[in-house]
Amino acid sequence: MMDHEKVNILLVDDQPAKLLAYEVILKELGETLVAASSGREALEFLLKNEVAVILVDVCMPELDGFELAAMIREHPRFQKTAMIFISAIQVSDIDRLRGYEMGAVDYVPVPVVPEVLRAKIRVFAELYRKTRQLERLNAELEDRVRARTAELEQSTTRLVESEARRSMAIAAGKMGSWDWDWVNGDWMWDEGQYKIFGVDPKSFALTSDNIQQLFHPDDVEELRQAWAGFGKGQTSYEAEFRVMRPDGEVRWCVGTAAATSDRNGRVVRVSGVTVDITDRKKAEERQSLLTREVDHRAKNALALAQSIVRLTRAQNVTAYVRAVEGRITALARVHTVLSLSSWQGAEIRRLVTEEIAPYSEAGQIQIDGAEVQLQPATAQTLALALHELVTNSAKYGSLSVLPGRLAITWEVQDEMLILAWVESGGPPVTKPKQKGFGTRSVIASIETQLGGRADFDWRVEGLICRLTVPLKALVGEAAAYRDLSAAAHKPLVSSRAV
């Protein structure tokens, strides 16, 4: 909290005229003045906000100042909040003692002396501000200490892990070292080098010809040029190459080599390290495949977004923007859920929870069902269907009024997901004469794209929608887009239509 930041001063009195007088007196302090005409109103504000000082009238109906102070002190957040009592009557020493026991820090008699009241409030407001500054600085210091400690721990951990990886790499055949006597042609390999090339040190003769036979034919010429370069003054070399093991397995490696020269500058020894990078190469191939898959999914998502933008109908621009944003947001939510599983699928409970989240705070919605993992295409389609249903319910159905209730349940029968959407307690429902865009999009996506079924029962007491979806999608997305497009060009109605 910076010095210029305002703090909240809560003024509690049942008489509006006195509240106005306090505000006039304290206005020049430059703080945020909040007026409460009763103890209950003051408590409601305190539960939602931080307060520096509470100025409270002792004599109030329903909840007097002493009772209010006792209730405030019971809350852990306000055990140290400054409270100043204002009393229009002469209080006895017993009353003062009672007030101090309840948490009062001072008394102000009526009539109030403006200068005195401002001075008292200013002192406690500044004390509150400085206390918060100290708390913030202390928290920042603790954060820095924790960050530095964590950094040191991470550095130590990295060193330990690096050494462990090196030892493990050699033991697992992921790293090897070698040495070549340039003068007499003798070779020396360590255990890791033998493992990388897949040969037995007891039976494999370390000669230049034998070693060359282990390299992939397409990489031999480049390696020969590297060796020749050492004879021309080159001092180091690094390259990727393939090893063909005797059992037929091909391994990708990266090798580094450095030359040692005598006093005359002639190469006498070449030493190097070989690292097996086959796993990295495979990961790169998987990454490339994933990139293409992401590109494919992105194009599909853009195509669906384009369809939403092109096919959405509304009576005005504001309604159009709201409808498009809602449908795009529904796609974004399911995309996030799928991304967390690397596009392996989505759990239906999380999918349902994400779609109803904007409307679930009032406690009107109940969900129940077993754990079911949905395929990506099924999850996307079901998410859009749920968005249309919940948006429609919030506009016209059970979620449009507080007494309304919505129950979403699902079960699996014979490899079919059956999801029931049951509304009750909302405005009376009448079956629309024509299906709206939402209804047609739900039917088109569920029935055409997934090979399922969408049934709507327009009961007077509330809509019941039953979605029956195969756990494996049967039809491609393109067909669904075509049906959605065809559905969107049918006439729309202004009465309630999902």
Secondary structure, 3 states (H helix, E strand, C coil): CCCCCCCEEEEECCCHHHHHHHHHHHHHHCCEEEEECCHHHHHHHHHHCCCCEEEEECCCCCCCHHHHHHHHHHCHHHCCCEEEEEECCCCCHHHHHHHHHCCEEEEEECCCCHHHHHHHHHHHHHHHHHHHHHHHHHHHHHHHHHHHHHHHHHHHHHHHHHHHHHHHHHHCCCEEEEEEECCCCCEEECHHHHHHHCCCCCCCCCCHHHHHHCECHHHHHHHHHHHHHHHCCCCEEEEEEEEECCCCCEEEEEEEEEEEECCCCCEEEEEEEEEECHHHHHHHHHHHHHHHHHHHHHHHHHHHHHHHHHHCCCCCHHHHHHHHHHHHHHHHHHHHHHHHCCCCCEEHHHHHHHHHHHHCCCCCEEEEECCCEECHHHHHHHHHHHHHHHHHHHHHCHHHCCCCEEEEEEEEECCEEEEEEEEECCCCCCCCCCCCHHHHHHHHHHHHHCCCEEEEEEECCEEEEEEEEECCCCCCHHHHHHHHHHHHCCCCCCCCCC
